[in-house]
Amino acid sequence: MGDSKRRKETLGDKYGQDDKIFKGAPVTKTQARDFVKWSTRGAWGGIVLLVAWWLTVRFIGPALGWWEVS
């Protein structure tokens, strides 16, 4: 008998379902992994926007006369 069939017999109804992070938590490991992935993308997006804003204020704005840099 293969390992997959043995695992299926051992787990019964729970076979193929995601594991919880810890007992009692309504969050699965897959959901936690997705949250980390999306929050990391959001953080990088924020960094890109911050750099774009800084470049605008520091270089483009003074060149167009929008802000004065002393």
DSSP file (Angstrom, degrees, kcal/mol; ACC not computed):
  #  RESIDUE AA STRUCTURE BP1 BP2  ACC     N-H-->O    O-->H-N    N-H-->O    O-->H-N    TCO  KAPPA ALPHA  PHI   PSI    X-CA   Y-CA   Z-CA
    1    1 A M              0   0    0      0, 0.0     2,-0.0     0, 0.0     0, 0.0   0.000 360.0 360.0 360.0 137.9    0.0    0.0    0.0
    2    2 A G     >  -     0   0    0      1,-0.1     4,-2.1     4,-0.0     5,-0.2  -0.294 360.0-111.4 -77.7 163.5    1.3    3.4   -0.9
    3    3 A D  H  > S+     0   0    0      1,-0.2     4,-2.6     2,-0.2     5,-0.2   0.859 115.8  56.1 -62.5 -36.6    2.0    6.2    1.6
    4    4 A S  H  > S+     0   0    0      2,-0.2     4,-2.3     1,-0.2    -1,-0.2   0.921 108.9  45.3 -63.4 -44.8   -0.9    8.3    0.1
    5    5 A K  H  > S+     0   0    0      2,-0.2     4,-2.2     1,-0.2    -1,-0.2   0.898 112.8  51.2 -66.9 -39.0   -3.5    5.5    0.7
    6    6 A R  H  X S+     0   0    0     -4,-2.1     4,-2.1     2,-0.2    -2,-0.2   0.914 111.2  47.9 -63.2 -43.3   -2.1    4.9    4.2
    7    7 A R  H  X S+     0   0    0     -4,-2.6     4,-2.8     1,-0.2     5,-0.3   0.895 110.0  53.1 -64.1 -40.1   -2.4    8.6    5.1
    8    8 A K  H  X S+     0   0    0     -4,-2.3     4,-1.9     1,-0.2     7,-0.2   0.899 110.7  46.5 -63.5 -41.0   -5.9    8.7    3.7
    9    9 A E  H  < S+     0   0    0     -4,-2.2    -1,-0.2     2,-0.2    -2,-0.2   0.880 114.4  48.2 -68.1 -37.1   -7.0    5.8    5.9
   10   10 A T  H  < S+     0   0    0     -4,-2.1    -2,-0.2    -5,-0.2    -1,-0.2   0.921 117.6  38.9 -69.6 -44.7   -5.3    7.4    8.9
   11   11 A L  H >< S+     0   0    0     -4,-2.8     3,-1.6     1,-0.2     2,-0.3   0.791  83.0 178.1 -80.6 -28.5   -6.8   10.8    8.5
   12   12 A G  G >< S+     0   0    0     -4,-1.9     3,-1.2    -5,-0.3    -1,-0.2  -0.473  70.7   6.2  66.3-120.4  -10.2    9.8    7.4
   13   13 A D  G 3  S+     0   0    0     -2,-0.3    -1,-0.3     1,-0.3    -2,-0.1   0.716 127.1  63.0 -69.9 -22.0  -12.5   12.8    6.8
   14   14 A K  G X  S+     0   0    0     -3,-1.6     3,-1.7    -6,-0.1    -1,-0.3   0.502  73.9 122.0 -82.6  -2.4   -9.6   15.3    7.4
   15   15 A Y  T <  S+     0   0    0     -3,-1.2     3,-0.1     1,-0.3    -7,-0.1  -0.415  79.9  12.2 -64.9 128.4   -7.7   14.0    4.4
   16   16 A G  T 3  S+     0   0    0      1,-0.3     2,-0.3    -2,-0.2    -1,-0.3   0.376  98.5 121.0  88.3  -3.8   -7.0   16.8    1.9
   17   17 A Q    <   -     0   0    0     -3,-1.7    -1,-0.3     1,-0.1     2,-0.1  -0.657  68.9-103.3 -92.4 150.2   -8.0   19.6    4.3
   18   18 A D        -     0   0    0     -2,-0.3     2,-0.2    -3,-0.1    -1,-0.1  -0.377  34.7-116.5 -68.9 147.5   -5.6   22.4    5.2
   19   19 A D        -     0   0    0      1,-0.1    10,-2.1    -2,-0.1    11,-0.3  -0.536  27.3-117.4 -79.7 150.9   -4.0   22.3    8.7
   20   20 A K  B     -A   28   0A   0      8,-0.2     8,-0.2    -2,-0.2     3,-0.1  -0.496  19.6-119.4 -81.2 158.3   -4.8   25.1   11.2
   21   21 A I  S    S-     0   0    0      6,-1.9     2,-0.3     1,-0.3    -1,-0.1   0.949  93.8 -19.8 -62.9 -48.5   -2.0   27.3   12.4
   22   22 A F  S >  S-     0   0    0      5,-0.3     3,-2.1     3,-0.1    -1,-0.3  -0.962  93.6 -69.7-151.6 163.0   -2.7   26.1   15.9
   23   23 A K  T 3  S+     0   0    0     -2,-0.3    -2,-0.0     1,-0.3     0, 0.0  -0.254 118.8  19.7 -58.4 136.0   -5.7   24.4   17.5
   24   24 A G  T 3  S+     0   0    0      1,-0.3    -1,-0.3     2,-0.0     0, 0.0   0.249  92.6 121.2  90.5 -12.3   -8.7   26.7   17.9
   25   25 A A    <   -     0   0    0     -3,-2.1    -1,-0.3     1,-0.1    -4,-0.1  -0.696  55.9-150.1 -86.4 134.3   -7.5   29.2   15.3
   26   26 A P  S    S+     0   0    0      0, 0.0     2,-0.5     0, 0.0    -1,-0.1   0.371  71.9  94.5 -81.7   7.8   -9.9   29.8   12.4
   27   27 A V        -     0   0    0     -5,-0.2    -6,-1.9     4,-0.0    -5,-0.3  -0.857  64.1-149.1-106.6 130.7   -6.9   30.5   10.1
   28   28 A T  B  >  -A   20   0A   0     -2,-0.5     4,-2.1    -8,-0.2    -8,-0.2  -0.457  28.4-109.3 -90.5 168.0   -5.3   27.9    7.9
   29   29 A K  H  > S+     0   0    0    -10,-2.1     4,-2.2     1,-0.2     5,-0.1   0.859 119.6  53.6 -64.8 -35.4   -1.7   27.7    6.9
   30   30 A T  H  > S+     0   0    0    -11,-0.3     4,-2.3     2,-0.2    -1,-0.2   0.911 108.5  48.8 -66.2 -41.8   -2.6   28.5    3.3
   31   31 A Q  H  > S+     0   0    0      2,-0.2     4,-2.2     1,-0.2    -2,-0.2   0.899 111.5  49.9 -64.4 -40.1   -4.5   31.6    4.4
   32   32 A A  H  X S+     0   0    0     -4,-2.1     4,-2.1     2,-0.2    -2,-0.2   0.908 110.5  49.8 -64.3 -41.7   -1.6   32.7    6.5
   33   33 A R  H  X S+     0   0    0     -4,-2.2     4,-2.2     1,-0.2    -2,-0.2   0.905 111.0  49.5 -63.8 -41.9    0.8   32.2    3.6
   34   34 A D  H  X S+     0   0    0     -4,-2.3     4,-2.6     2,-0.2     5,-0.2   0.890 108.7  53.1 -64.3 -39.4   -1.5   34.3    1.3
   35   35 A F  H  X S+     0   0    0     -4,-2.2     4,-2.6     1,-0.2     5,-0.2   0.921 109.9  47.5 -61.9 -44.0   -1.6   37.1    3.9
   36   36 A V  H  X S+     0   0    0     -4,-2.1     4,-2.0     2,-0.2    -1,-0.2   0.909 111.8  51.1 -63.2 -41.3    2.1   37.3    4.1
   37   37 A K  H  X S+     0   0    0     -4,-2.2     4,-1.9     1,-0.2    -2,-0.2   0.939 114.5  41.7 -62.3 -47.5    2.4   37.3    0.3
   38   38 A W  H  X S+     0   0    0     -4,-2.6     4,-2.3     1,-0.2    -2,-0.2   0.871 113.7  51.4 -71.2 -36.6   -0.1   40.1   -0.1
   39   39 A S  H  X S+     0   0    0     -4,-2.6     4,-2.1    -5,-0.2    -1,-0.2   0.861 109.5  51.5 -69.1 -32.8    1.2   42.2    2.8
   40   40 A T  H  X S+     0   0    0     -4,-2.0     4,-2.2    -5,-0.2    -2,-0.2   0.914 110.3  48.5 -67.1 -42.4    4.7   41.9    1.3
   41   41 A R  H  X S+     0   0    0     -4,-1.9     4,-2.2     1,-0.2    -2,-0.2   0.910 111.3  50.7 -61.9 -41.5    3.5   43.1   -2.1
   42   42 A G  H  X S+     0   0    0     -4,-2.3     4,-2.2     2,-0.2    -2,-0.2   0.888 108.6  51.6 -63.7 -39.6    1.7   46.0   -0.4
   43   43 A A  H  X S+     0   0    0     -4,-2.1     4,-2.1     2,-0.2    -1,-0.2   0.924 110.7  47.5 -63.9 -44.5    4.8   47.0    1.5
   44   44 A W  H  X S+     0   0    0     -4,-2.2     4,-2.3     1,-0.2    -2,-0.2   0.880 110.0  53.6 -64.8 -36.9    6.9   47.0   -1.7
   45   45 A G  H  X S+     0   0    0     -4,-2.2     4,-2.3     1,-0.2    -1,-0.2   0.909 108.5  49.8 -62.1 -41.4    4.2   49.1   -3.4
   46   46 A G  H  X S+     0   0    0     -4,-2.2     4,-2.3     2,-0.2    -2,-0.2   0.882 109.1  51.6 -63.8 -39.0    4.4   51.6   -0.5
   47   47 A I  H  X S+     0   0    0     -4,-2.1     4,-2.3     2,-0.2    -2,-0.2   0.917 109.7  49.6 -63.8 -43.2    8.1   51.8   -0.8
   48   48 A V  H  X S+     0   0    0     -4,-2.3     4,-2.3     1,-0.2    -2,-0.2   0.918 111.9  48.1 -62.7 -43.8    7.9   52.5   -4.6
   49   49 A L  H  X S+     0   0    0     -4,-2.3     4,-2.4     1,-0.2    -1,-0.2   0.885 110.4  52.1 -64.4 -38.2    5.3   55.2   -4.0
   50   50 A L  H  X S+     0   0    0     -4,-2.3     4,-2.5     2,-0.2    -2,-0.2   0.912 110.5  47.3 -63.8 -43.2    7.5   56.8   -1.3
   51   51 A V  H  X S+     0   0    0     -4,-2.3     4,-2.6     2,-0.2    -2,-0.2   0.909 112.2  50.2 -65.3 -41.4   10.5   56.9   -3.6
   52   52 A A  H  X S+     0   0    0     -4,-2.3     4,-2.1     2,-0.2    -2,-0.2   0.916 112.1  47.5 -62.8 -42.2    8.4   58.3   -6.4
   53   53 A W  H  X S+     0   0    0     -4,-2.4     4,-2.6     2,-0.2     5,-0.2   0.914 111.7  50.5 -64.5 -42.6    7.0   61.0   -4.1
   54   54 A W  H  X S+     0   0    0     -4,-2.5     4,-2.9     1,-0.2     5,-0.3   0.919 110.1  49.4 -63.0 -43.8   10.5   61.8   -2.8
   55   55 A L  H  X>S+     0   0    0     -4,-2.6     4,-2.4     1,-0.2     5,-1.5   0.895 111.9  49.6 -62.3 -39.0   11.9   62.2   -6.4
   56   56 A T  I  <>S+     0   0    0     -4,-2.1     5,-3.5    -5,-0.2    -2,-0.2   0.943 116.0  40.9 -64.6 -47.6    9.0   64.5   -7.3
   57   57 A V  I  <5S+     0   0    0     -4,-2.6    -2,-0.2     3,-0.2    -1,-0.2   0.898 121.7  41.5 -68.3 -40.3    9.5   66.7   -4.2
   58   58 A R  I  <5S+     0   0    0     -4,-2.9    -2,-0.2    -5,-0.2    -3,-0.2   0.884 133.8   5.5 -79.5 -39.4   13.3   66.7   -4.3
   59   59 A F  I  X5S+     0   0    0     -4,-2.4     4,-1.4    -5,-0.3    -3,-0.2   0.824 128.1  42.1-115.4 -50.4   14.0   67.1   -8.1
   60   60 A I  I  ><S+     0   0    0     -5,-1.5     4,-1.6     2,-0.2     6,-0.2   0.920 111.4  54.2 -73.2 -43.5   11.0   67.6  -10.3
   61   61 A G  H  >XS+     0   0    0     -5,-3.5     5,-2.9    -6,-0.2     4,-0.6   0.945 110.8  43.4 -57.7 -53.8    9.1   70.1   -8.0
   62   62 A P  H >45S+     0   0    0      0, 0.0     3,-0.7     0, 0.0    -1,-0.2   0.856 110.4  57.3 -61.9 -33.4   12.0   72.6   -7.7
   63   63 A A  H 3<5S+     0   0    0     -4,-1.4    -2,-0.2     1,-0.2    -3,-0.1   0.843 112.5  41.0 -65.9 -31.5   12.8   72.4  -11.4
   64   64 A L  H 3<5S-     0   0    0     -4,-1.6    -1,-0.2    -3,-0.5    -3,-0.1   0.442 118.3-111.9 -94.0  -0.7    9.2   73.4  -12.2
   65   65 A G  T <<5S+     0   0    0     -3,-0.7    -4,-0.1    -4,-0.6    -2,-0.1   0.681  81.3 124.1  81.8  18.1    9.1   76.0   -9.4
   66   66 A W  S   <S+     0   0    0     -5,-2.9     2,-0.3    -6,-0.2    -5,-0.1   0.924  76.7  16.2 -77.1 -44.4    6.6   74.2   -7.2
   67   67 A W  S    S-     0   0    0     -6,-0.2     2,-0.5   -10,-0.1    -2,-0.2  -0.941  71.8-132.5-129.1 150.4    8.7   74.0   -4.1
   68   68 A E        -     0   0    0     -2,-0.3     2,-0.5    -3,-0.1    -7,-0.0  -0.896  16.4-160.1-103.1 131.4   11.8   75.9   -3.0
   69   69 A V              0   0    0     -2,-0.5    -2,-0.0     1,-0.1   -11,-0.0  -0.941 360.0 360.0-110.0 124.8   14.6   73.8   -1.5
   70   70 A S              0   0    0     -2,-0.5    -1,-0.1     0, 0.0    -2,-0.0   0.470 360.0 360.0 -91.3 360.0   17.1   75.8    0.6
